[in-house]
Amino acid sequence: KIVSVCFHPLIVFSLLYIGLLQQTRSYWQIQNNTLYANTLTITLAIISIGVIFILYKLKLISTITLENRKDRIWGFSCFMIMLILLLFLFPKNLPTHIILIINLLWALETILLITLFWKISAHLFFWGIAVGFCYNHPSFLNINPLLFFPLCLFLAGIIATARLQLNSHKPLQVYVGFILGFCHTCLLSYLLF
């Protein structure tokens, strides 16, 4: 349960974003803008988590972990609003970060549409995006793919195991979530680069 909460789909982007941000080539050249971007991202992540708690206290959602369809629609919609704010508040000279935000907005739209018809693992969907981004852009992020890519795969495996042990998903929902997230990022990479 702890793994599922710590790597909640609405938190995982902020965690991965901060990690990837530190690896970009432009980090040392635009330290002030990056500090601003980090602060903005962390602030909006905290606000997003706060909104989830408020929705829970108002009984608009039944669980903080967004287990059912109605909860997911509310949670992901609120997070999309936060990301749109982030997109407009971001310094425009940070293209890597803009691409990450656009990727997540598109991902949230995708998972919201899928949620209307079927429940897939949002946890693994977002980890599929992380693995796909590391796979497609190791030179763009200035990271060692032999370290970061397997690390993301390992974490995705731990999270998948946790989701299955909690009986939150069936194996097919976990696999489809990861594969869709990975393919989502591959498609976005193909379209942008």
C-alpha positions in Angstrom: 0.0 0.0 0.0 2.9 2.4 0.8 4.4 1.9 -2.7 1.1 2.7 -4.3 0.6 5.8 -2.3 4.2 7.1 -2.6 4.1 6.6 -6.4 0.5 7.8 -6.8 -0.1 8.8 -10.5 -0.6 12.5 -9.5 2.7 12.6 -7.6 4.8 10.6 -9.9 5.1 13.3 -12.6 6.4 15.8 -10.1 9.0 13.3 -8.8 10.1 12.3 -12.3 10.1 15.8 -13.5 12.4 17.1 -10.8 14.7 14.1 -11.4 14.8 14.7 -15.2 15.1 18.4 -14.7 18.4 17.9 -12.8 19.8 15.9 -15.7 19.1 18.3 -18.6 22.1 19.9 -20.3 20.7 23.4 -19.8 20.4 23.1 -16.1 23.6 24.9 -15.1 23.1 27.6 -17.8 19.7 28.6 -16.7 19.9 27.9 -13.0 17.6 30.8 -11.9 14.8 29.8 -14.3 15.3 26.2 -13.3 14.9 27.1 -9.6 11.7 29.0 -10.5 10.5 25.9 -12.5 11.3 23.6 -9.6 9.5 25.8 -7.1 6.5 26.2 -9.4 6.3 22.4 -10.0 6.6 21.5 -6.4 4.0 24.1 -5.4 1.5 22.9 -8.0 2.2 19.3 -6.9 1.4 20.2 -3.3 -1.7 22.1 -4.5 -2.8 19.1 -6.6 -2.4 16.8 -3.6 -4.3 19.3 -1.5 -7.1 19.4 -4.0 -7.4 15.6 -3.8 -7.7 15.8 0.0 -10.3 18.6 -0.3 -12.3 16.5 -2.9 -12.1 13.6 -0.4 -13.2 15.6 2.5 -16.2 17.0 0.5 -17.0 13.4 -0.4 -16.8 14.1 -4.1 -14.3 11.2 -4.3 -14.5 8.0 -2.2 -10.7 7.3 -1.9 -7.5 9.3 -2.1 -6.0 6.6 -4.3 -8.6 7.2 -7.0 -9.7 3.6 -7.3 -13.0 4.1 -9.1 -14.0 5.8 -12.3 -15.7 8.9 -10.7 -12.7 9.5 -8.4 -10.2 9.2 -11.4 -12.2 11.7 -13.5 -12.3 14.2 -10.7 -8.6 13.7 -9.7 -7.2 13.7 -13.2 -9.3 16.7 -14.3 -8.0 18.8 -11.3 -4.5 17.8 -12.2 -5.0 18.8 -15.8 -6.1 22.3 -14.7 -2.9 22.5 -12.5 -0.8 21.5 -15.5 -2.4 24.1 -17.8 -1.6 26.7 -15.2 2.0 25.4 -15.0 2.3 25.6 -18.8 1.3 29.3 -18.8 3.5 30.2 -15.8 6.6 28.4 -17.1 9.6 30.3 -18.5 9.4 29.9 -22.3 13.2 29.2 -22.6 12.9 25.8 -21.1 11.7 23.6 -24.0 12.5 20.3 -22.3 10.1 21.2 -19.5 7.4 22.4 -21.8 7.6 19.1 -23.7 7.3 17.2 -20.4 4.2 19.1 -19.5 2.6 18.7 -22.9 3.4 15.0 -22.7 1.6 14.7 -19.4 -1.4 16.8 -20.5 -1.8 14.5 -23.5 -1.4 11.5 -21.3 -4.0 12.7 -18.9 -6.4 13.3 -21.8 -5.7 9.7 -23.0 -6.2 8.1 -19.6 -9.4 10.1 -19.0 -10.8 8.8 -22.2 -9.8 5.2 -21.5 -11.3 5.6 -17.9 -14.7 6.3 -19.4 -14.7 2.7 -20.9 -12.2 0.6 -18.9 -9.9 0.8 -15.9 -6.2 0.5 -16.6 -3.4 1.0 -14.1 -2.7 4.8 -14.1 0.4 4.0 -12.0 1.9 1.9 -14.7 0.6 4.2 -17.4 2.7 7.1 -16.0 5.7 4.8 -15.4 5.4 3.6 -19.0 5.7 7.3 -19.9 8.8 7.7 -17.7 10.4 4.6 -19.2 9.5 5.7 -22.7 11.0 9.1 -22.2 14.3 7.7 -20.9 14.3 5.2 -23.7 13.7 7.8 -26.5 15.7 10.7 -25.2 18.8 9.7 -23.3 21.0 12.2 -25.2 18.4 14.9 -25.0 18.3 14.5 -21.2 22.1 14.0 -20.9 21.5 10.8 -18.9 23.2 7.4 -18.9 20.5 5.1 -20.4 22.3 2.1 -19.0 21.5 3.4 -15.5 18.3 5.4 -15.6 16.3 3.2 -18.1 16.7 -0.1 -16.1 16.1 1.9 -12.8 12.8 3.1 -14.2 11.9 -0.4 -15.4 12.8 -1.8 -12.0 10.6 0.7 -10.2 7.7 0.1 -12.6 8.0 -3.7 -11.8 7.8 -3.0 -8.1 4.8 -0.8 -8.5 3.1 -3.3 -10.8 3.7 -6.0 -8.2 2.2 -3.8 -5.5 -0.9 -3.0 -7.6 -1.5 -6.7 -8.3 -0.9 -7.7 -4.6 -3.5 -5.1 -3.5 -5.9 -6.5 -6.0 -6.4 -3.0 -7.4 -6.0 -4.4 -11.0 -5.9 -7.5 -13.0 -2.6 -8.4 -14.8 -4.0 -7.3 -18.2 -4.9 -3.8 -16.8 -1.4 -3.4 -15.5 0.3 -4.6 -18.7 -2.0 -2.5 -20.9 -1.4 0.6 -18.7 2.4 0.3 -19.0 2.4 -0.5 -22.7 0.0 2.4 -23.5 2.2 4.8 -21.5 5.4 3.6 -23.2 3.7 3.8 -26.7 2.3 7.2 -25.8 5.7 8.7 -25.3 7.2 6.9 -28.3 4.4 8.4 -30.5 4.9 11.9 -29.0 8.6 11.6 -29.6 8.0 10.6 -33.2 5.7 13.6 -33.7 8.0 16.1 -32.0 11.4 15.0 -33.1 
